[in-house]
Amino acid sequence: MSETLKIVLGIIHLIICIGVIVIVLMQSGKAGGLSGSIAGGAETFFGKGKGKAMDKMLSKYTVYIAAFFAVTSIFLYLVLK
């Protein structure tokens, strides 16, 4: 394969890797214990579910970008082989 294809796939893969990191870090943690129950109650009372909608959206985007990550990983393996 050509060097240009390898470089382009490498750059795309790097961008997707950074995207996976950013999306995962943006998601809220599922805290347990006393602090999680207090924060969860406050979010339900004051937020009225706004945080849950954002978590659902980020969860959906995580699945999509993880699939892109897997596809680019396979392409890189086949190209560099």
One Martini backbone bead per residue (centre of mass of N, CA, C, O) as a GRO file, in nm:
protein
   81
    1MET     BB    1   0.103   0.033   0.009
    2SER     BB    2   0.074   0.350   0.057
    3GLU     BB    3   0.194   0.604   0.250
    4THR     BB    4  -0.052   0.790   0.248
    5LEU     BB    5  -0.258   0.589   0.364
    6LYS     BB    6  -0.113   0.544   0.631
    7ILE     BB    7  -0.121   0.837   0.729
    8VAL     BB    8  -0.425   0.886   0.714
    9LEU     BB    9  -0.509   0.652   0.902
   10GLY     BB   10  -0.344   0.749   1.144
   11ILE     BB   11  -0.486   1.022   1.183
   12ILE     BB   12  -0.773   0.917   1.215
   13HIS     BB   13  -0.711   0.733   1.456
   14LEU     BB   14  -0.613   0.957   1.646
   15ILE     BB   15  -0.876   1.120   1.651
   16ILE     BB   16  -1.051   0.890   1.762
   17CYS     BB   17  -0.896   0.848   2.024
   18ILE     BB   18  -0.951   1.130   2.136
   19GLY     BB   19  -1.261   1.103   2.124
   20VAL     BB   20  -1.288   0.874   2.326
   21ILE     BB   21  -1.165   1.017   2.566
   22VAL     BB   22  -1.357   1.260   2.578
   23ILE     BB   23  -1.631   1.110   2.601
   24VAL     BB   24  -1.565   0.948   2.856
   25LEU     BB   25  -1.494   1.201   3.038
   26MET     BB   26  -1.786   1.339   3.010
   27GLN     BB   27  -1.894   1.130   3.174
   28SER     BB   28  -2.063   1.025   3.431
   29GLY     BB   29  -2.039   0.883   3.722
   30LYS     BB   30  -2.120   0.584   3.915
   31ALA     BB   31  -2.183   0.658   4.213
   32GLY     BB   32  -2.140   0.537   4.531
   33GLY     BB   33  -2.292   0.561   4.810
   34LEU     BB   34  -2.340   0.846   4.983
   35SER     BB   35  -2.255   1.055   4.764
   36GLY     BB   36  -2.437   0.935   4.537
   37SER     BB   37  -2.714   0.972   4.682
   38ILE     BB   38  -2.701   1.276   4.718
   39ALA     BB   39  -2.648   1.361   4.423
   40GLY     BB   40  -2.892   1.213   4.301
   41GLY     BB   41  -3.111   1.368   4.459
   42ALA     BB   42  -3.032   1.653   4.362
   43GLU     BB   43  -3.068   1.601   4.059
   44THR     BB   44  -3.366   1.525   4.069
   45PHE     BB   45  -3.470   1.787   4.204
   46PHE     BB   46  -3.316   2.013   4.022
   47GLY     BB   47  -3.273   1.883   3.719
   48LYS     BB   48  -3.496   1.691   3.593
   49GLY     BB   49  -3.303   1.494   3.397
   50LYS     BB   50  -3.067   1.636   3.236
   51GLY     BB   51  -2.828   1.436   3.286
   52LYS     BB   52  -2.955   1.182   3.150
   53ALA     BB   53  -2.965   1.288   2.860
   54MET     BB   54  -2.660   1.331   2.830
   55ASP     BB   55  -2.577   1.037   2.890
   56LYS     BB   56  -2.726   0.910   2.652
   57MET     BB   57  -2.580   1.062   2.428
   58LEU     BB   58  -2.289   0.977   2.508
   59SER     BB   59  -2.341   0.674   2.487
   60LYS     BB   60  -2.403   0.672   2.185
   61TYR     BB   61  -2.133   0.802   2.091
   62THR     BB   62  -1.951   0.580   2.208
   63VAL     BB   63  -2.042   0.355   2.021
   64TYR     BB   64  -1.967   0.486   1.753
   65ILE     BB   65  -1.661   0.549   1.812
   66ALA     BB   66  -1.587   0.254   1.876
   67ALA     BB   67  -1.648   0.147   1.594
   68PHE     BB   68  -1.447   0.327   1.444
   69PHE     BB   69  -1.202   0.223   1.597
   70ALA     BB   70  -1.222  -0.072   1.502
   71VAL     BB   71  -1.207  -0.018   1.198
   72THR     BB   72  -0.932   0.132   1.195
   73SER     BB   73  -0.773  -0.097   1.322
   74ILE     BB   74  -0.816  -0.300   1.094
   75PHE     BB   75  -0.704  -0.129   0.863
   76LEU     BB   76  -0.422  -0.095   0.984
   77TYR     BB   77  -0.352  -0.392   0.994
   78LEU     BB   78  -0.384  -0.446   0.685
   79VAL     BB   79  -0.182  -0.226   0.585
   80LEU     BB   80   0.076  -0.304   0.780
   81LYS     BB   81   0.114  -0.621   0.699
   0.00000   0.00000   0.00000
